Amino acid sequence: MRIGTKLYRLFVQAGLPAPELSLEAPLGGGPDWPGYEYLAETLRSLLPTLSRAPGFDATRIEIDSLAERLRAEVIALEGVQLLPALIGAWTRTPLRPLN
């Protein structure tokens, strides 16, 4: 999960050309933005693991209504929801002839 900031070094150590990097974070609001469901379903997929943590009570999240509660709050505040930032890396290598 924390490899993004290491990608430059890993590409170079692997003998690849230095990569181009990007940092993007989905951001949106309003009634039709899919980020509410994305966040709720991502959290739903993590609940089995989180439930093993001491003191964690999955029922307090009320996962079945989370997307709608997020939507309602963001709309009421005329705000936006920021999803986690993602780091991307890419490079190009010269084509080698097939033998």
C-alpha positions in Angstrom: 0.0 0.0 0.0 2.9 2.4 0.5 4.9 1.5 -2.6 4.0 4.6 -4.6 6.7 6.9 -3.2 9.3 4.1 -3.9 8.4 3.6 -7.5 11.1 5.9 -8.9 13.8 4.0 -7.0 12.4 0.6 -7.9 12.2 1.3 -11.6 15.8 2.6 -11.6 17.0 -0.4 -9.5 15.3 -2.7 -11.9 17.4 -1.3 -14.8 14.5 0.6 -16.3 14.7 4.2 -17.5 13.6 6.7 -14.8 9.8 6.7 -14.8 7.4 9.6 -15.2 5.3 9.8 -12.1 1.8 11.2 -11.4 -0.3 11.8 -8.3 -4.0 11.8 -8.7 -6.9 11.9 -6.3 -10.5 11.5 -7.3 -12.6 14.4 -6.1 -16.3 15.0 -6.6 -19.6 15.9 -5.2 -23.3 16.3 -6.0 -26.0 13.6 -6.0 -24.6 11.6 -8.9 -20.9 11.3 -8.0 -20.0 7.6 -7.8 -17.3 8.2 -5.1 -19.8 7.6 -2.3 -20.5 4.1 -3.4 -16.8 3.5 -4.2 -15.8 4.5 -0.6 -18.5 2.5 1.0 -17.9 -0.6 -1.0 -14.1 -0.4 -0.5 -14.7 -0.2 3.3 -17.2 -3.1 3.0 -14.4 -5.2 1.5 -12.1 -4.4 4.4 -14.6 -5.2 7.1 -13.5 -8.8 7.6 -9.9 -7.7 8.2 -10.8 -4.7 10.3 -13.2 -6.8 12.4 -10.2 -8.7 13.8 -8.7 -5.5 15.3 -9.2 -5.2 19.0 -12.0 -2.8 19.9 -13.3 -2.5 16.3 -17.1 -2.7 16.1 -18.2 -3.0 12.4 -21.8 -2.5 13.4 -21.1 1.2 14.3 -20.2 1.9 10.7 -23.7 0.9 9.5 -22.2 -0.1 6.1 -25.5 -0.6 4.3 -26.4 3.1 4.6 -22.8 4.6 4.5 -22.9 5.7 0.8 -26.3 7.5 1.3 -25.1 9.2 4.5 -21.9 10.4 2.8 -24.0 11.7 -0.2 -26.4 13.5 2.1 -23.7 15.2 4.1 -21.6 16.3 1.1 -24.7 17.7 -0.6 -25.9 19.4 2.6 -22.5 21.1 2.9 -22.3 21.8 -0.8 -18.9 20.2 -0.5 -16.8 17.6 -2.1 -15.5 14.2 -1.2 -11.8 13.4 -1.7 -10.8 9.8 -2.3 -7.3 8.4 -1.6 -4.5 9.7 -3.8 -3.0 7.2 -6.2 0.6 7.3 -7.5 1.3 6.1 -11.0 4.6 5.4 -12.7 5.5 4.5 -16.3 8.4 4.4 -18.6 9.3 3.4 -22.1 12.1 1.1 -23.1 13.5 0.7 -26.6 12.0 -2.1 -28.6 14.4 -5.1 -29.0 14.3 -7.3 -32.1 12.9 -10.7 -31.6 15.4 -13.5 -32.3 
